[in-house]
Amino acid sequence: MAERAGDGDVGSWTLLTGHGHVLVEIARNPRSRIRDLAAAAGLTERAAQGIVADLEAAGYVTRVRDGRRTVYTVHRERPFRHPAQSGHLVGPFLRLLTSGRAGATVF
């Protein structure tokens, strides 16, 4: 019998895409480095950098330099991009996935 989710490792897929993982991690820690984002999302640094660029181009995040660090701002009022989630904003989704975690900032 095949194992069900939660019963052990049933494959390499996850419910969120790399973009979703990176956005959640930025929401958790807006001062994360690319290497931190990559490690948290299970991606290469190059992939994480590309995802951050995608998120910025789509208006989900902005980034500014603060000395040698980059600080991200997540725009929680942005809608999901897929038609199946039409009318839903990313803010409640991020609030759900960032609440109760150490270091999480809930807006």
The first five atom37 places (N, CA, C, CB, O) and aatype in JSON, in Angstrom:
{
  "aatype": [12, 0, 6, 1, 0, 7, 3, 7, 3, 19, 7, 15, 17, 16, 10, 10, 16, 7, 8, 7, 8, 19, 10, 19, 6, 9, 0, 1, 2, 14, 1, 15, 1, 9, 1, 3, 10, 0, 0, 0, 0, 7, 10, 16, 6, 1, 0, 0, 5, 7, 9, 19, 0, 3, 10, 6, 0, 0, 7, 18, 19, 16, 1, 19, 1, 3, 7, 1, 1, 16, 19, 18, 16, 19, 8, 1, 6, 1, 14, 13, 1, 8, 14, 0, 5, 15, 7, 8, 10, 19, 7, 14, 13, 10, 1, 10, 10, 16, 15, 7, 1, 0, 7, 0, 16, 19, 13],
  "atom_mask": [
    [1, 1, 1, 1, 1],
    [1, 1, 1, 1, 1],
    [1, 1, 1, 1, 1],
    [1, 1, 1, 1, 1],
    [1, 1, 1, 1, 1],
    [1, 1, 1, 0, 1],
    [1, 1, 1, 1, 1],
    [1, 1, 1, 0, 1],
    [1, 1, 1, 1, 1],
    [1, 1, 1, 1, 1],
    [1, 1, 1, 0, 1],
    [1, 1, 1, 1, 1],
    [1, 1, 1, 1, 1],
    [1, 1, 1, 1, 1],
    [1, 1, 1, 1, 1],
    [1, 1, 1, 1, 1],
    [1, 1, 1, 1, 1],
    [1, 1, 1, 0, 1],
    [1, 1, 1, 1, 1],
    [1, 1, 1, 0, 1],
    [1, 1, 1, 1, 1],
    [1, 1, 1, 1, 1],
    [1, 1, 1, 1, 1],
    [1, 1, 1, 1, 1],
    [1, 1, 1, 1, 1],
    [1, 1, 1, 1, 1],
    [1, 1, 1, 1, 1],
    [1, 1, 1, 1, 1],
    [1, 1, 1, 1, 1],
    [1, 1, 1, 1, 1],
    [1, 1, 1, 1, 1],
    [1, 1, 1, 1, 1],
    [1, 1, 1, 1, 1],
    [1, 1, 1, 1, 1],
    [1, 1, 1, 1, 1],
    [1, 1, 1, 1, 1],
    [1, 1, 1, 1, 1],
    [1, 1, 1, 1, 1],
    [1, 1, 1, 1, 1],
    [1, 1, 1, 1, 1],
    [1, 1, 1, 1, 1],
    [1, 1, 1, 0, 1],
    [1, 1, 1, 1, 1],
    [1, 1, 1, 1, 1],
    [1, 1, 1, 1, 1],
    [1, 1, 1, 1, 1],
    [1, 1, 1, 1, 1],
    [1, 1, 1, 1, 1],
    [1, 1, 1, 1, 1],
    [1, 1, 1, 0, 1],
    [1, 1, 1, 1, 1],
    [1, 1, 1, 1, 1],
    [1, 1, 1, 1, 1],
    [1, 1, 1, 1, 1],
    [1, 1, 1, 1, 1],
    [1, 1, 1, 1, 1],
    [1, 1, 1, 1, 1],
    [1, 1, 1, 1, 1],
    [1, 1, 1, 0, 1],
    [1, 1, 1, 1, 1],
    [1, 1, 1, 1, 1],
    [1, 1, 1, 1, 1],
    [1, 1, 1, 1, 1],
    [1, 1, 1, 1, 1],
    [1, 1, 1, 1, 1],
    [1, 1, 1, 1, 1],
    [1, 1, 1, 0, 1],
    [1, 1, 1, 1, 1],
    [1, 1, 1, 1, 1],
    [1, 1, 1, 1, 1],
    [1, 1, 1, 1, 1],
    [1, 1, 1, 1, 1],
    [1, 1, 1, 1, 1],
    [1, 1, 1, 1, 1],
    [1, 1, 1, 1, 1],
    [1, 1, 1, 1, 1],
    [1, 1, 1, 1, 1],
    [1, 1, 1, 1, 1],
    [1, 1, 1, 1, 1],
    [1, 1, 1, 1, 1],
    [1, 1, 1, 1, 1],
    [1, 1, 1, 1, 1],
    [1, 1, 1, 1, 1],
    [1, 1, 1, 1, 1],
    [1, 1, 1, 1, 1],
    [1, 1, 1, 1, 1],
    [1, 1, 1, 0, 1],
    [1, 1, 1, 1, 1],
    [1, 1, 1, 1, 1],
    [1, 1, 1, 1, 1],
    [1, 1, 1, 0, 1],
    [1, 1, 1, 1, 1],
    [1, 1, 1, 1, 1],
    [1, 1, 1, 1, 1],
    [1, 1, 1, 1, 1],
    [1, 1, 1, 1, 1],
    [1, 1, 1, 1, 1],
    [1, 1, 1, 1, 1],
    [1, 1, 1, 1, 1],
    [1, 1, 1, 0, 1],
    [1, 1, 1, 1, 1],
    [1, 1, 1, 1, 1],
    [1, 1, 1, 0, 1],
    [1, 1, 1, 1, 1],
    [1, 1, 1, 1, 1],
    [1, 1, 1, 1, 1],
    [1, 1, 1, 1, 1]
  ],
  "atom_positions": [
    [[0.83, -1.17, 0.0], [0.0, 0.0, 0.0], [0.88, 1.24, 0.0], [-0.95, 0.0, 1.2], [1.86, 1.3, 0.74]],
    [[0.55, 2.21, -0.8], [1.33, 3.45, -0.89], [1.18, 4.26, 0.39], [0.9, 4.29, -2.11], [0.11, 4.3, 1.0]],
    [[2.25, 4.89, 0.78], [2.21, 5.75, 1.95], [1.47, 7.04, 1.63], [3.62, 6.06, 2.46], [1.55, 7.55, 0.51]],
    [[0.78, 7.57, 2.61], [0.09, 8.85, 2.45], [0.95, 9.96, 3.01], [-1.28, 8.82, 3.13], [1.83, 9.73, 3.83]],
    [[0.67, 11.19, 2.55], [1.38, 12.35, 3.07], [1.26, 12.37, 4.58], [0.83, 13.66, 2.46], [0.19, 12.13, 5.14]],
    [[2.38, 12.65, 5.23], [2.4, 12.69, 6.67], [2.83, 11.36, 7.26], [0.0, 0.0, 0.0], [3.19, 11.29, 8.44]],
    [[2.81, 10.29, 6.46], [3.19, 8.96, 6.93], [4.65, 8.65, 6.6], [2.28, 7.91, 6.32], [5.11, 7.53, 6.85]],
    [[5.36, 9.58, 6.08], [6.74, 9.34, 5.69], [7.03, 10.01, 4.37], [0.0, 0.0, 0.0], [6.2, 10.74, 3.84]],
    [[8.21, 9.76, 3.85], [8.6, 10.39, 2.58], [7.94, 9.65, 1.42], [10.15, 10.39, 2.42], [8.23, 8.47, 1.17]],
    [[7.05, 10.35, 0.71], [6.33, 9.72, -0.4], [6.74, 10.29, -1.74], [4.84, 9.89, -0.22], [6.07, 10.04, -2.75]],
    [[7.8, 11.02, -1.77], [8.25, 11.58, -3.04], [8.96, 12.9, -2.81], [0.0, 0.0, 0.0], [9.14, 13.35, -1.68]],
    [[9.35, 13.5, -3.91], [10.14, 14.72, -3.79], [9.34, 15.99, -4.06], [11.29, 14.66, -4.74], [9.91, 17.08, -4.03]],
    [[8.04, 15.88, -4.3], [7.27, 17.07, -4.6], [6.78, 17.73, -3.31], [6.08, 16.74, -5.5], [6.68, 17.09, -2.26]],
    [[6.49, 19.0, -3.41], [5.94, 19.74, -2.27], [4.68, 20.47, -2.73], [6.98, 20.75, -1.69], [4.45, 20.64, -3.93]],
    [[3.89, 20.89, -1.78], [2.63, 21.54, -2.11], [2.84, 22.94, -2.67], [1.75, 21.61, -0.88], [2.04, 23.41, -3.48]],
    [[3.92, 23.61, -2.28], [4.22, 24.94, -2.79], [5.33, 24.85, -3.84], [4.64, 25.89, -1.65], [6.16, 23.95, -3.82]],
    [[5.31, 25.81, -4.75], [6.4, 25.91, -5.73], [7.59, 26.59, -5.07], [5.94, 26.7, -6.99], [7.51, 27.05, -3.93]],
    [[8.68, 26.64, -5.78], [9.85, 27.38, -5.29], [9.51, 28.83, -5.03], [0.0, 0.0, 0.0], [9.99, 29.41, -4.06]],
    [[8.69, 29.43, -5.89], [8.29, 30.82, -5.71], [7.53, 30.99, -4.39], [7.42, 31.29, -6.89], [7.75, 31.95, -3.66]],
    [[6.64, 30.06, -4.1], [5.89, 30.12, -2.85], [6.79, 29.97, -1.64], [0.0, 0.0, 0.0], [6.64, 30.7, -0.67]],
    [[7.72, 29.03, -1.7], [8.65, 28.83, -0.58], [9.5, 30.08, -0.33], [9.55, 27.63, -0.85], [9.68, 30.49, 0.81]],
    [[10.01, 30.66, -1.4], [10.85, 31.85, -1.25], [10.04, 33.02, -0.72], [11.5, 32.22, -2.6], [10.51, 33.74, 0.16]],
    [[8.83, 33.22, -1.22], [8.0, 34.32, -0.73], [7.67, 34.14, 0.75], [6.7, 34.41, -1.56], [7.71, 35.12, 1.51]],
    [[7.35, 32.94, 1.17], [7.08, 32.69, 2.59], [8.32, 32.99, 3.43], [6.62, 31.23, 2.8], [8.21, 33.59, 4.49]],
    [[9.46, 32.57, 2.96], [10.69, 32.8, 3.73], [11.03, 34.29, 3.81], [11.87, 32.04, 3.1], [11.49, 34.76, 4.86]],
    [[10.81, 35.02, 2.74], [11.03, 36.48, 2.78], [10.06, 37.11, 3.78], [10.84, 37.11, 1.37], [10.45, 38.01, 4.53]],
    [[8.81, 36.64, 3.8], [7.84, 37.17, 4.75], [8.26, 36.86, 6.18], [6.44, 36.59, 4.47], [8.02, 37.67, 7.08]],
    [[8.87, 35.72, 6.41], [9.34, 35.35, 7.74], [10.52, 36.19, 8.17], [9.72, 33.88, 7.78], [10.62, 36.61, 9.33]],
    [[11.42, 36.44, 7.24], [12.64, 37.18, 7.57], [13.02, 38.1, 6.41], [13.81, 36.21, 7.9], [13.71, 37.67, 5.49]],
    [[12.58, 39.36, 6.45], [12.83, 40.29, 5.34], [14.3, 40.65, 5.14], [12.06, 41.55, 5.57], [14.65, 41.28, 4.14]],
    [[15.16, 40.26, 6.07], [16.59, 40.54, 5.92], [17.38, 39.29, 5.52], [17.15, 41.1, 7.23], [18.61, 39.27, 5.63]],
    [[16.68, 38.26, 5.05], [17.34, 37.03, 4.63], [18.31, 37.28, 3.48], [16.31, 35.99, 4.22], [18.06, 38.12, 2.61]],
    [[19.39, 36.55, 3.49], [20.32, 36.55, 2.37], [19.84, 35.52, 1.35], [21.79, 36.25, 2.83], [19.08, 34.62, 1.68]],
    [[20.29, 35.68, 0.12], [19.93, 34.72, -0.94], [20.28, 33.31, -0.5], [20.64, 35.07, -2.27], [19.5, 32.38, -0.73]],
    [[21.42, 33.11, 0.1], [21.81, 31.76, 0.53], [20.85, 31.21, 1.58], [23.24, 31.77, 1.08], [20.59, 30.01, 1.6]],
    [[20.32, 32.09, 2.45], [19.34, 31.66, 3.45], [18.02, 31.28, 2.78], [19.11, 32.77, 4.49], [17.41, 30.27, 3.14]],
    [[17.59, 32.09, 1.82], [16.36, 31.8, 1.09], [16.49, 30.47, 0.35], [16.03, 32.93, 0.1], [15.57, 29.65, 0.36]],
    [[17.63, 30.28, -0.29], [17.86, 29.05, -1.05], [17.83, 27.83, -0.13], [19.21, 29.12, -1.79], [17.2, 26.82, -0.45]],
    [[18.5, 27.92, 1.0], [18.53, 26.79, 1.94], [17.14, 26.47, 2.47], [19.49, 27.09, 3.1], [16.75, 25.31, 2.56]],
    [[16.38, 27.5, 2.83], [15.04, 27.29, 3.38], [14.1, 26.68, 2.34], [14.47, 28.62, 3.88], [13.22, 25.9, 2.69]],
    [[14.28, 27.05, 1.08], [13.4, 26.56, 0.02], [13.9, 25.28, -0.64], [13.23, 27.64, -1.04], [13.2, 24.68, -1.46]],
    [[15.12, 24.87, -0.29], [15.68, 23.67, -0.91], [16.08, 23.89, -2.35], [0.0, 0.0, 0.0], [15.94, 22.99, -3.18]],
    [[16.59, 25.08, -2.64], [16.96, 25.46, -4.01], [18.43, 25.84, -4.06], [16.1, 26.63, -4.5], [19.08, 26.01, -3.03]],
    [[18.95, 25.98, -5.27], [20.29, 26.53, -5.42], [20.2, 28.04, -5.23], [20.9, 26.17, -6.82], [19.13, 28.63, -5.36]],
    [[21.32, 28.66, -4.93], [21.33, 30.11, -4.78], [20.95, 30.79, -6.09], [22.72, 30.6, -4.32], [20.26, 31.81, -6.09]],
    [[21.39, 30.24, -7.19], [21.05, 30.82, -8.49], [19.54, 30.77, -8.74], [21.79, 30.08, -9.61], [18.96, 31.74, -9.23]],
    [[18.9, 29.64, -8.4], [17.45, 29.52, -8.57], [16.73, 30.5, -7.66], [16.99, 28.07, -8.28], [15.77, 31.15, -8.07]],
    [[17.18, 30.61, -6.42], [16.55, 31.54, -5.47], [16.69, 32.98, -5.95], [17.17, 31.39, -4.06], [15.76, 33.77, -5.82]],
    [[17.84, 33.32, -6.5], [18.06, 34.66, -7.03], [17.1, 34.95, -8.18], [19.52, 34.83, -7.49], [16.55, 36.05, -8.27]],
    [[16.91, 33.98, -9.06], [15.97, 34.14, -10.17], [14.53, 34.31, -9.68], [0.0, 0.0, 0.0], [13.77, 35.1, -10.23]],
    [[14.17, 33.55, -8.65], [12.83, 33.65, -8.1], [12.61, 35.01, -7.46], [12.59, 32.54, -7.07], [11.55, 35.61, -7.65]],
    [[13.58, 35.5, -6.72], [13.47, 36.84, -6.12], [13.27, 37.88, -7.23], [14.72, 37.18, -5.26], [12.45, 38.78, -7.08]],
    [[14.01, 37.75, -8.31], [13.85, 38.68, -9.44], [12.44, 38.58, -10.02], [14.9, 38.39, -10.53], [11.84, 39.6, -10.35]],
    [[11.92, 37.36, -10.17], [10.55, 37.17, -10.65], [9.54, 37.83, -9.71], [10.22, 35.66, -10.8], [8.64, 38.54, -10.16]],
    [[9.69, 37.6, -8.41], [8.77, 38.16, -7.43], [8.82, 39.68, -7.43], [9.09, 37.64, -6.03], [7.8, 40.34, -7.27]],
    [[10.0, 40.22, -7.62], [10.14, 41.68, -7.67], [9.5, 42.23, -8.95], [11.64, 42.09, -7.6], [8.78, 43.23, -8.91]],
    [[9.76, 41.59, -10.08], [9.2, 42.05, -11.36], [7.66, 42.0, -11.34], [9.73, 41.19, -12.51], [7.01, 42.83, -11.98]],
    [[7.1, 41.03, -10.63], [5.64, 40.88, -10.56], [5.02, 41.75, -9.47], [5.27, 39.43, -10.31], [3.79, 41.78, -9.32]],
    [[5.85, 42.47, -8.71], [5.33, 43.37, -7.69], [5.02, 42.75, -6.34], [0.0, 0.0, 0.0], [4.37, 43.38, -5.51]],
    [[5.46, 41.52, -6.11], [5.21, 40.87, -4.83], [6.21, 41.3, -3.76], [5.26, 39.36, -4.99], [5.89, 41.29, -2.57]],
    [[7.4, 41.68, -4.17], [8.4, 42.16, -3.22], [9.14, 43.35, -3.83], [9.4, 41.03, -2.83], [9.25, 43.49, -5.05]],
    [[9.64, 44.18, -2.97], [10.63, 45.19, -3.37], [11.83, 44.97, -2.47], [10.06, 46.68, -3.25], [11.72, 44.45, -1.36]],
    [[12.96, 45.37, -2.96], [14.18, 45.22, -2.16], [14.97, 46.52, -2.19], [15.05, 44.06, -2.68], [15.06, 47.2, -3.21]],
    [[15.53, 46.83, -1.05], [16.38, 48.0, -0.93], [17.64, 47.59, -0.18], [15.64, 49.17, -0.19], [17.63, 46.65, 0.62]],
    [[18.71, 48.3, -0.45], [19.97, 48.03, 0.22], [20.0, 48.79, 1.54], [21.18, 48.43, -0.67], [19.59, 49.95, 1.61]],
    [[20.48, 48.14, 2.57], [20.71, 48.74, 3.88], [22.13, 48.38, 4.27], [19.66, 48.24, 4.97], [22.38, 47.35, 4.9]],
    [[23.06, 49.25, 3.88], [24.47, 48.92, 4.05], [24.83, 47.79, 3.12], [0.0, 0.0, 0.0], [24.67, 47.9, 1.9]],
    [[25.33, 46.71, 3.68], [25.72, 45.56, 2.87], [24.61, 44.54, 2.73], [26.94, 44.89, 3.46], [24.78, 43.53, 2.03]],
    [[23.48, 44.77, 3.36], [22.37, 43.82, 3.33], [21.25, 44.3, 2.42], [21.83, 43.59, 4.74], [21.13, 45.49, 2.12]],
    [[20.45, 43.37, 2.01], [19.23, 43.68, 1.27], [18.06, 43.47, 2.22], [19.09, 42.79, -0.02], [18.01, 42.48, 2.94]],
    [[17.13, 44.41, 2.2], [15.92, 44.29, 3.01], [14.73, 44.23, 2.05], [15.77, 45.48, 4.03], [14.6, 45.07, 1.16]],
    [[13.89, 43.23, 2.23], [12.75, 43.01, 1.37], [11.48, 43.53, 2.02], [12.61, 41.52, 1.04], [11.33, 43.49, 3.25]],
    [[10.57, 44.02, 1.21], [9.22, 44.35, 1.64], [8.28, 43.49, 0.82], [8.91, 45.87, 1.47], [8.35, 43.49, -0.41]],
    [[7.4, 42.76, 1.5], [6.42, 41.92, 0.82], [5.15, 42.73, 0.66], [6.16, 40.6, 1.6], [4.67, 43.34, 1.62]],
    [[4.6, 42.73, -0.53], [3.35, 43.44, -0.82], [2.2, 42.45, -0.73], [3.41, 44.11, -2.24], [1.81, 41.8, -1.7]],
    [[1.67, 42.36, 0.47], [0.66, 41.37, 0.8], [-0.69, 41.64, 0.15], [0.49, 41.3, 2.27], [-1.58, 40.78, 0.17]],
    [[-0.85, 42.81, -0.43], [-2.12, 43.14, -1.08], [-2.17, 42.62, -2.52], [-2.34, 44.65, -1.07], [-3.17, 42.81, -3.21]],
    [[-1.12, 41.98, -2.96], [-1.09, 41.44, -4.32], [-1.95, 40.18, -4.41], [0.37, 41.13, -4.74], [-2.0, 39.4, -3.46]],
    [[-2.61, 39.99, -5.54], [-3.44, 38.78, -5.71], [-2.59, 37.59, -6.13], [-4.55, 39.03, -6.74], [-1.49, 37.74, -6.66]],
    [[-3.13, 36.41, -5.89], [-2.51, 35.21, -6.45], [-2.57, 35.31, -7.97], [-3.22, 33.91, -5.95], [-3.45, 35.97, -8.52]],
    [[-1.64, 34.68, -8.65], [-1.56, 34.79, -10.1], [-2.4, 33.75, -10.84], [-0.15, 34.66, -10.53], [-2.8, 33.99, -11.97]],
    [[-2.67, 32.63, -10.23], [-3.39, 31.56, -10.92], [-4.9, 31.82, -10.9], [-3.08, 30.19, -10.27], [-5.44, 32.24, -9.87]],
    [[-5.58, 31.59, -12.02], [-7.03, 31.84, -12.08], [-7.83, 31.06, -11.03], [-7.54, 31.47, -13.45], [-8.9, 31.52, -10.62]],
    [[-7.33, 29.92, -10.58], [-8.06, 29.13, -9.58], [-8.14, 29.85, -8.24], [-7.39, 27.77, -9.4], [-9.02, 29.55, -7.43]],
    [[-7.22, 30.8, -7.99], [-7.24, 31.57, -6.75], [-7.63, 33.02, -7.01], [-5.87, 31.51, -6.08], [-7.32, 33.91, -6.22]],
    [[-8.32, 33.25, -8.1], [-8.74, 34.59, -8.48], [-9.49, 35.26, -7.33], [-9.62, 34.55, -9.73], [-10.39, 34.67, -6.73]],
    [[-9.12, 36.49, -7.04], [-9.78, 37.25, -5.99], [-9.17, 37.08, -4.62], [0.0, 0.0, 0.0], [-9.56, 37.77, -3.68]],
    [[-8.21, 36.17, -4.48], [-7.56, 35.96, -3.18], [-6.22, 36.69, -3.15], [-7.36, 34.45, -2.9], [-5.48, 36.7, -4.13]],
    [[-5.92, 37.3, -2.01], [-4.67, 38.02, -1.82], [-3.64, 37.13, -1.14], [-4.91, 39.3, -0.99], [-4.0, 36.18, -0.44]],
    [[-2.37, 37.42, -1.35], [-1.32, 36.61, -0.74], [-1.16, 36.89, 0.75], [0.01, 36.86, -1.44], [-0.6, 36.07, 1.48]],
    [[-1.64, 38.03, 1.23], [-1.47, 38.38, 2.64], [-1.99, 37.35, 3.62], [0.0, 0.0, 0.0], [-1.24, 36.93, 4.49]],
    [[-3.26, 36.92, 3.51], [-3.76, 35.91, 4.45], [-2.99, 34.58, 4.37], [-5.23, 35.65, 4.19], [-2.77, 33.93, 5.39]],
    [[-2.6, 34.2, 3.18], [-1.8, 32.99, 2.98], [-0.47, 33.11, 3.72], [-1.56, 32.74, 1.48], [-0.06, 32.18, 4.42]],
    [[0.2, 34.25, 3.56], [1.48, 34.45, 4.23], [1.3, 34.54, 5.74], [2.16, 35.72, 3.71], [2.12, 34.02, 6.49]],
    [[0.25, 35.19, 6.18], [-0.02, 35.29, 7.62], [-0.17, 33.89, 8.22], [-1.3, 36.13, 7.89], [0.37, 33.6, 9.28]],
    [[-0.89, 33.03, 7.53], [-1.1, 31.66, 7.99], [0.23, 30.91, 8.11], [-2.03, 30.93, 7.03], [0.47, 30.22, 9.1]],
    [[1.08, 31.04, 7.11], [2.33, 30.27, 7.08], [3.46, 30.91, 7.87], [2.77, 30.09, 5.66], [4.5, 30.28, 8.06]],
    [[3.29, 32.12, 8.33], [4.35, 32.76, 9.11], [3.99, 32.93, 10.58], [4.68, 34.1, 8.51], [4.86, 33.25, 11.39]],
    [[2.74, 32.73, 10.94], [2.33, 32.93, 12.33], [2.83, 31.77, 13.18], [0.79, 33.07, 12.44], [2.86, 30.61, 12.75]],
    [[3.21, 32.12, 14.4], [3.65, 31.09, 15.33], [5.05, 30.58, 15.13], [0.0, 0.0, 0.0], [5.49, 29.68, 15.85]],
    [[5.78, 31.12, 14.18], [7.17, 30.7, 13.94], [8.11, 31.67, 14.61], [7.47, 30.6, 12.43], [7.85, 32.87, 14.63]],
    [[9.19, 31.16, 15.16], [10.2, 32.0, 15.78], [10.73, 32.99, 14.76], [11.34, 31.15, 16.35], [11.11, 32.6, 13.65]],
    [[10.77, 34.23, 15.11], [11.29, 35.26, 14.22], [10.31, 35.75, 13.18], [0.0, 0.0, 0.0], [10.64, 36.63, 12.39]],
    [[9.1, 35.2, 13.18], [8.11, 35.6, 12.17], [7.51, 36.93, 12.54], [7.01, 34.53, 12.03], [7.26, 37.22, 13.72]],
    [[7.28, 37.74, 11.54], [6.61, 39.01, 11.7], [5.25, 38.88, 11.09], [7.42, 40.17, 11.07], [5.13, 38.61, 9.89]],
    [[4.22, 39.08, 11.87], [2.86, 38.97, 11.37], [2.3, 40.38, 11.2], [1.96, 38.13, 12.33], [2.33, 41.18, 12.13]],
    [[1.79, 40.67, 10.01], [1.26, 41.99, 9.71], [-0.23, 41.94, 9.7], [1.78, 42.51, 8.37], [-0.88, 42.96, 9.46]]
  ]
}
